Amino acid sequence: MNYEGTRQNVSKLIGKFGRAITLRKVVKAPPANPWETPTITEELYEQVGVAEPYSERLVNGTSILAGDFRLLLPGSKVTPSIGDRVTIGDETYNVVNVLANSPGGTTLMFTLQLRR
């Protein structure tokens, strides 16, 4: 089955109902020598995402904490990772979990768990 049309629909809906966010990907450049510290930089990606707090029934105090947010991002060439950071408005959050919805190898969207 071809999921490209579904991916485009998901992207349109997130674009319609979402808001501007900045994904800050953490990039580690390997050092010239193993005893040296790697160089860490950030690459910025402007996107549109839908952010919402987790419902109280999902907050378990272990994997999902009070104050955590769920962020829906369209499937794109940028793959978020745990350890990246997301800025929404004036607030910056750490990405603590990433789930890719990828039926048939086509990434429709990413669900990120964000924490302050």
PyMOL commands that place a pseudoatom at each C-alpha (Angstrom):
pseudoatom trace, name=CA, resn=MET, resi=1, chain=A, elem=C, hetatm=0, pos=[0.000, 0.000, 0.000]
pseudoatom trace, name=CA, resn=ASN, resi=2, chain=A, elem=C, hetatm=0, pos=[1.203, 3.531, -0.785]
pseudoatom trace, name=CA, resn=TYR, resi=3, chain=A, elem=C, hetatm=0, pos=[1.011, 5.863, 2.233]
pseudoatom trace, name=CA, resn=GLU, resi=4, chain=A, elem=C, hetatm=0, pos=[2.357, 8.991, 0.521]
pseudoatom trace, name=CA, resn=GLY, resi=5, chain=A, elem=C, hetatm=0, pos=[-1.140, 10.504, 0.154]
pseudoatom trace, name=CA, resn=THR, resi=6, chain=A, elem=C, hetatm=0, pos=[-1.833, 9.853, 3.839]
pseudoatom trace, name=CA, resn=ARG, resi=7, chain=A, elem=C, hetatm=0, pos=[1.481, 11.487, 4.774]
pseudoatom trace, name=CA, resn=GLN, resi=8, chain=A, elem=C, hetatm=0, pos=[0.518, 14.573, 2.777]
pseudoatom trace, name=CA, resn=ASN, resi=9, chain=A, elem=C, hetatm=0, pos=[-2.907, 14.723, 4.496]
pseudoatom trace, name=CA, resn=VAL, resi=10, chain=A, elem=C, hetatm=0, pos=[-1.295, 14.429, 7.942]
pseudoatom trace, name=CA, resn=SER, resi=11, chain=A, elem=C, hetatm=0, pos=[1.128, 17.216, 7.038]
pseudoatom trace, name=CA, resn=LYS, resi=12, chain=A, elem=C, hetatm=0, pos=[-1.736, 19.477, 5.872]
pseudoatom trace, name=CA, resn=LEU, resi=13, chain=A, elem=C, hetatm=0, pos=[-3.741, 18.893, 9.064]
pseudoatom trace, name=CA, resn=ILE, resi=14, chain=A, elem=C, hetatm=0, pos=[-0.766, 19.581, 11.323]
pseudoatom trace, name=CA, resn=GLY, resi=15, chain=A, elem=C, hetatm=0, pos=[-0.044, 22.716, 9.277]
pseudoatom trace, name=CA, resn=LYS, resi=16, chain=A, elem=C, hetatm=0, pos=[-3.653, 23.853, 9.644]
pseudoatom trace, name=CA, resn=PHE, resi=17, chain=A, elem=C, hetatm=0, pos=[-4.025, 23.251, 13.385]
pseudoatom trace, name=CA, resn=GLY, resi=18, chain=A, elem=C, hetatm=0, pos=[-0.427, 23.596, 14.567]
pseudoatom trace, name=CA, resn=ARG, resi=19, chain=A, elem=C, hetatm=0, pos=[1.866, 26.436, 15.479]
pseudoatom trace, name=CA, resn=ALA, resi=20, chain=A, elem=C, hetatm=0, pos=[5.458, 27.355, 14.740]
pseudoatom trace, name=CA, resn=ILE, resi=21, chain=A, elem=C, hetatm=0, pos=[8.118, 25.419, 16.644]
pseudoatom trace, name=CA, resn=THR, resi=22, chain=A, elem=C, hetatm=0, pos=[11.895, 25.199, 16.456]
pseudoatom trace, name=CA, resn=LEU, resi=23, chain=A, elem=C, hetatm=0, pos=[13.529, 21.780, 16.610]
pseudoatom trace, name=CA, resn=ARG, resi=24, chain=A, elem=C, hetatm=0, pos=[17.090, 22.020, 17.911]
pseudoatom trace, name=CA, resn=LYS, resi=25, chain=A, elem=C, hetatm=0, pos=[18.999, 18.908, 16.851]
pseudoatom trace, name=CA, resn=VAL, resi=26, chain=A, elem=C, hetatm=0, pos=[22.051, 18.137, 18.940]
pseudoatom trace, name=CA, resn=VAL, resi=27, chain=A, elem=C, hetatm=0, pos=[24.986, 17.175, 16.706]
pseudoatom trace, name=CA, resn=LYS, resi=28, chain=A, elem=C, hetatm=0, pos=[28.162, 15.643, 18.089]
pseudoatom trace, name=CA, resn=ALA, resi=29, chain=A, elem=C, hetatm=0, pos=[31.258, 15.877, 15.888]
pseudoatom trace, name=CA, resn=PRO, resi=30, chain=A, elem=C, hetatm=0, pos=[33.780, 13.178, 16.713]
pseudoatom trace, name=CA, resn=PRO, resi=31, chain=A, elem=C, hetatm=0, pos=[37.088, 14.483, 18.052]
pseudoatom trace, name=CA, resn=ALA, resi=32, chain=A, elem=C, hetatm=0, pos=[40.327, 14.134, 16.123]
pseudoatom trace, name=CA, resn=ASN, resi=33, chain=A, elem=C, hetatm=0, pos=[41.718, 11.974, 18.958]
pseudoatom trace, name=CA, resn=PRO, resi=34, chain=A, elem=C, hetatm=0, pos=[39.781, 9.569, 21.196]
pseudoatom trace, name=CA, resn=TRP, resi=35, chain=A, elem=C, hetatm=0, pos=[40.912, 11.313, 24.394]
pseudoatom trace, name=CA, resn=GLU, resi=36, chain=A, elem=C, hetatm=0, pos=[39.486, 14.663, 23.283]
pseudoatom trace, name=CA, resn=THR, resi=37, chain=A, elem=C, hetatm=0, pos=[35.954, 15.860, 23.937]
pseudoatom trace, name=CA, resn=PRO, resi=38, chain=A, elem=C, hetatm=0, pos=[33.585, 15.801, 20.965]
pseudoatom trace, name=CA, resn=THR, resi=39, chain=A, elem=C, hetatm=0, pos=[32.330, 19.122, 19.631]
pseudoatom trace, name=CA, resn=ILE, resi=40, chain=A, elem=C, hetatm=0, pos=[28.610, 19.592, 20.280]
pseudoatom trace, name=CA, resn=THR, resi=41, chain=A, elem=C, hetatm=0, pos=[26.564, 21.963, 18.132]
pseudoatom trace, name=CA, resn=GLU, resi=42, chain=A, elem=C, hetatm=0, pos=[22.873, 22.533, 17.426]
pseudoatom trace, name=CA, resn=GLU, resi=43, chain=A, elem=C, hetatm=0, pos=[21.138, 22.619, 14.067]
pseudoatom trace, name=CA, resn=LEU, resi=44, chain=A, elem=C, hetatm=0, pos=[17.869, 24.587, 14.004]
pseudoatom trace, name=CA, resn=TYR, resi=45, chain=A, elem=C, hetatm=0, pos=[14.823, 23.474, 12.018]
pseudoatom trace, name=CA, resn=GLU, resi=46, chain=A, elem=C, hetatm=0, pos=[11.688, 25.617, 11.823]
pseudoatom trace, name=CA, resn=GLN, resi=47, chain=A, elem=C, hetatm=0, pos=[8.549, 23.474, 11.624]
pseudoatom trace, name=CA, resn=VAL, resi=48, chain=A, elem=C, hetatm=0, pos=[4.866, 23.462, 12.489]
pseudoatom trace, name=CA, resn=GLY, resi=49, chain=A, elem=C, hetatm=0, pos=[3.593, 21.088, 15.175]
pseudoatom trace, name=CA, resn=VAL, resi=50, chain=A, elem=C, hetatm=0, pos=[0.580, 20.430, 17.366]
pseudoatom trace, name=CA, resn=ALA, resi=51, chain=A, elem=C, hetatm=0, pos=[1.429, 20.524, 21.099]
pseudoatom trace, name=CA, resn=GLU, resi=52, chain=A, elem=C, hetatm=0, pos=[-0.884, 19.369, 23.866]
pseudoatom trace, name=CA, resn=PRO, resi=53, chain=A, elem=C, hetatm=0, pos=[-0.435, 18.359, 27.498]
pseudoatom trace, name=CA, resn=TYR, resi=54, chain=A, elem=C, hetatm=0, pos=[-0.858, 14.702, 28.353]
pseudoatom trace, name=CA, resn=SER, resi=55, chain=A, elem=C, hetatm=0, pos=[-4.225, 13.901, 29.907]
pseudoatom trace, name=CA, resn=GLU, resi=56, chain=A, elem=C, hetatm=0, pos=[-4.152, 13.306, 33.653]
pseudoatom trace, name=CA, resn=ARG, resi=57, chain=A, elem=C, hetatm=0, pos=[-5.048, 9.631, 33.195]
pseudoatom trace, name=CA, resn=LEU, resi=58, chain=A, elem=C, hetatm=0, pos=[-1.805, 9.064, 31.242]
pseudoatom trace, name=CA, resn=VAL, resi=59, chain=A, elem=C, hetatm=0, pos=[0.446, 10.727, 33.836]
pseudoatom trace, name=CA, resn=ASN, resi=60, chain=A, elem=C, hetatm=0, pos=[1.960, 7.875, 35.846]
pseudoatom trace, name=CA, resn=GLY, resi=61, chain=A, elem=C, hetatm=0, pos=[4.819, 9.678, 37.617]
pseudoatom trace, name=CA, resn=THR, resi=62, chain=A, elem=C, hetatm=0, pos=[7.414, 7.459, 35.950]
pseudoatom trace, name=CA, resn=SER, resi=63, chain=A, elem=C, hetatm=0, pos=[7.457, 7.546, 32.151]
pseudoatom trace, name=CA, resn=ILE, resi=64, chain=A, elem=C, hetatm=0, pos=[5.008, 10.462, 31.828]
pseudoatom trace, name=CA, resn=LEU, resi=65, chain=A, elem=C, hetatm=0, pos=[5.276, 13.254, 34.389]
pseudoatom trace, name=CA, resn=ALA, resi=66, chain=A, elem=C, hetatm=0, pos=[2.914, 16.096, 35.206]
pseudoatom trace, name=CA, resn=GLY, resi=67, chain=A, elem=C, hetatm=0, pos=[3.864, 18.973, 32.918]
pseudoatom trace, name=CA, resn=ASP, resi=68, chain=A, elem=C, hetatm=0, pos=[4.976, 16.767, 30.015]
pseudoatom trace, name=CA, resn=PHE, resi=69, chain=A, elem=C, hetatm=0, pos=[3.678, 17.660, 26.553]
pseudoatom trace, name=CA, resn=ARG, resi=70, chain=A, elem=C, hetatm=0, pos=[2.986, 15.617, 23.445]
pseudoatom trace, name=CA, resn=LEU, resi=71, chain=A, elem=C, hetatm=0, pos=[4.095, 17.221, 20.165]
pseudoatom trace, name=CA, resn=LEU, resi=72, chain=A, elem=C, hetatm=0, pos=[2.911, 15.952, 16.790]
pseudoatom trace, name=CA, resn=LEU, resi=73, chain=A, elem=C, hetatm=0, pos=[5.234, 16.717, 13.867]
pseudoatom trace, name=CA, resn=PRO, resi=74, chain=A, elem=C, hetatm=0, pos=[4.689, 15.774, 10.236]
pseudoatom trace, name=CA, resn=GLY, resi=75, chain=A, elem=C, hetatm=0, pos=[6.957, 13.143, 8.735]
pseudoatom trace, name=CA, resn=SER, resi=76, chain=A, elem=C, hetatm=0, pos=[9.801, 14.985, 7.047]
pseudoatom trace, name=CA, resn=LYS, resi=77, chain=A, elem=C, hetatm=0, pos=[13.458, 14.692, 6.187]
pseudoatom trace, name=CA, resn=VAL, resi=78, chain=A, elem=C, hetatm=0, pos=[14.372, 15.762, 9.735]
pseudoatom trace, name=CA, resn=THR, resi=79, chain=A, elem=C, hetatm=0, pos=[14.118, 12.920, 12.239]
pseudoatom trace, name=CA, resn=PRO, resi=80, chain=A, elem=C, hetatm=0, pos=[13.860, 14.083, 15.872]
pseudoatom trace, name=CA, resn=SER, resi=81, chain=A, elem=C, hetatm=0, pos=[15.882, 12.236, 18.498]
pseudoatom trace, name=CA, resn=ILE, resi=82, chain=A, elem=C, hetatm=0, pos=[15.910, 11.875, 22.259]
pseudoatom trace, name=CA, resn=GLY, resi=83, chain=A, elem=C, hetatm=0, pos=[18.120, 14.661, 23.601]
pseudoatom trace, name=CA, resn=ASP, resi=84, chain=A, elem=C, hetatm=0, pos=[17.026, 17.226, 21.024]
pseudoatom trace, name=CA, resn=ARG, resi=85, chain=A, elem=C, hetatm=0, pos=[15.261, 20.364, 22.218]
pseudoatom trace, name=CA, resn=VAL, resi=86, chain=A, elem=C, hetatm=0, pos=[12.066, 22.042, 21.028]
pseudoatom trace, name=CA, resn=THR, resi=87, chain=A, elem=C, hetatm=0, pos=[11.127, 25.691, 21.442]
pseudoatom trace, name=CA, resn=ILE, resi=88, chain=A, elem=C, hetatm=0, pos=[7.423, 26.553, 21.405]
pseudoatom trace, name=CA, resn=GLY, resi=89, chain=A, elem=C, hetatm=0, pos=[6.780, 30.252, 21.902]
pseudoatom trace, name=CA, resn=ASP, resi=90, chain=A, elem=C, hetatm=0, pos=[9.018, 31.339, 24.773]
pseudoatom trace, name=CA, resn=GLU, resi=91, chain=A, elem=C, hetatm=0, pos=[9.397, 27.862, 26.324]
pseudoatom trace, name=CA, resn=THR, resi=92, chain=A, elem=C, hetatm=0, pos=[12.111, 25.305, 25.547]
pseudoatom trace, name=CA, resn=TYR, resi=93, chain=A, elem=C, hetatm=0, pos=[11.576, 21.600, 26.221]
pseudoatom trace, name=CA, resn=ASN, resi=94, chain=A, elem=C, hetatm=0, pos=[13.783, 18.509, 26.108]
pseudoatom trace, name=CA, resn=VAL, resi=95, chain=A, elem=C, hetatm=0, pos=[12.757, 15.609, 23.882]
pseudoatom trace, name=CA, resn=VAL, resi=96, chain=A, elem=C, hetatm=0, pos=[12.557, 12.566, 26.166]
pseudoatom trace, name=CA, resn=ASN, resi=97, chain=A, elem=C, hetatm=0, pos=[10.812, 10.131, 23.810]
pseudoatom trace, name=CA, resn=VAL, resi=98, chain=A, elem=C, hetatm=0, pos=[10.177, 9.860, 20.065]
pseudoatom trace, name=CA, resn=LEU, resi=99, chain=A, elem=C, hetatm=0, pos=[7.671, 7.614, 18.324]
pseudoatom trace, name=CA, resn=ALA, resi=100, chain=A, elem=C, hetatm=0, pos=[7.591, 7.430, 14.527]
pseudoatom trace, name=CA, resn=ASN, resi=101, chain=A, elem=C, hetatm=0, pos=[4.325, 6.386, 12.906]
pseudoatom trace, name=CA, resn=SER, resi=102, chain=A, elem=C, hetatm=0, pos=[5.752, 4.647, 9.818]
pseudoatom trace, name=CA, resn=PRO, resi=103, chain=A, elem=C, hetatm=0, pos=[3.442, 2.117, 8.162]
pseudoatom trace, name=CA, resn=GLY, resi=104, chain=A, elem=C, hetatm=0, pos=[4.993, 0.521, 5.103]
pseudoatom trace, name=CA, resn=GLY, resi=105, chain=A, elem=C, hetatm=0, pos=[8.222, 2.482, 5.621]
pseudoatom trace, name=CA, resn=THR, resi=106, chain=A, elem=C, hetatm=0, pos=[6.576, 5.896, 5.056]
pseudoatom trace, name=CA, resn=THR, resi=107, chain=A, elem=C, hetatm=0, pos=[6.889, 8.165, 8.090]
pseudoatom trace, name=CA, resn=LEU, resi=108, chain=A, elem=C, hetatm=0, pos=[3.492, 9.833, 8.444]
pseudoatom trace, name=CA, resn=MET, resi=109, chain=A, elem=C, hetatm=0, pos=[4.321, 11.745, 11.619]
pseudoatom trace, name=CA, resn=PHE, resi=110, chain=A, elem=C, hetatm=0, pos=[6.407, 11.817, 14.767]
pseudoatom trace, name=CA, resn=THR, resi=111, chain=A, elem=C, hetatm=0, pos=[5.031, 11.967, 18.299]
pseudoatom trace, name=CA, resn=LEU, resi=112, chain=A, elem=C, hetatm=0, pos=[7.499, 13.597, 20.696]
pseudoatom trace, name=CA, resn=GLN, resi=113, chain=A, elem=C, hetatm=0, pos=[7.304, 13.589, 24.467]
pseudoatom trace, name=CA, resn=LEU, resi=114, chain=A, elem=C, hetatm=0, pos=[8.562, 16.925, 25.767]
pseudoatom trace, name=CA, resn=ARG, resi=115, chain=A, elem=C, hetatm=0, pos=[9.691, 17.833, 29.266]
pseudoatom trace, name=CA, resn=ARG, resi=116, chain=A, elem=C, hetatm=0, pos=[10.945, 21.082, 30.797]
for i in range(1, 116): cmd.bond("trace and resi %d" % i, "trace and resi %d" % (i + 1))
show_as sticks, trace
zoom trace
